[in-house]
Amino acid sequence: MHISIVYAMPHEQWIEEMDVPDGCTVEAAIDMSSVPSKYPEVDLSVNKVGIFAKLVKLDQELQEGERIEIYRGLPAKPRSAHAVEDKKDRIRAKKERVQSEES
């Protein structure tokens, strides 16, 4: 049975196509691939996996043509980082307004 495995980093996308035996599970396919040696940071107890953008368990059996996707953790939401800076800017502006009104 022919399947593919994908893993995307910020500046690189990796795809491996391979043949696996019928009844092969997601975890077994990843173990048979070059993922463990090429990307040692991938930890299946931490990284989530999916098939065609739908989360699946590692013991799910694969079907012909499926694409296993290994998801990586994402950094803090950019919006959160901006929110902190925006709040600091608002406090600074308020202080400046109060000081100018007092003068």
Secondary structure, 3 states (H helix, E strand, C coil): CEEEEEEEECCEEEEEEEECCCCCEHHHHHHHCCHHHHCCCCCCCCCCEEECCEEECCCCECCCCCEEEECCCCCCCHHHHHHHHHHHHHHHHHHHHHHHHHC
